[in-house]
Amino acid sequence: MQSSHAAAWFNVQNGNTGDAQFYFYSNAKNDTKALLGSSFDDSKYIYLVYVDAAGTTGAGAAGLTAMPENDLKGLTSQMTEPIPRWVGGAGHELGHAFGLPHPTNENPQALMWTGYTIYPSCILQDNDKAILNASKFFY
């Protein structure tokens, strides 16, 4: 899919409220919904969207993960961190799209904390596994 919006549009308020660092996510979600129209259905699908536009951070929430250009650059060896870190980052944000929270124990090995930076050596904690096992997307 290709957006009709210029890259800078993704970081502008565009009617969003709250923390400006998440304008990118909200705009990516709204654009994805517009591009897919009636085909957008986060009750049946979990979406992972990479947007070739600057964003302060990737983000994931119920049904959709949106990742900015730095993540695309990371996956293509254009960043200083190794590629697995960027795969781990996508996994972390997808975890949020599947309903996983940040852990209260702040375990540095946990994918849903900072473990994404050491992917594939990170872990899913028992709470993460329980949530995923209860999800209709996993069986």
Salt bridges, closest charged atoms under 4 A:
ASP31 OD1 - HIS5 NE2 3.56
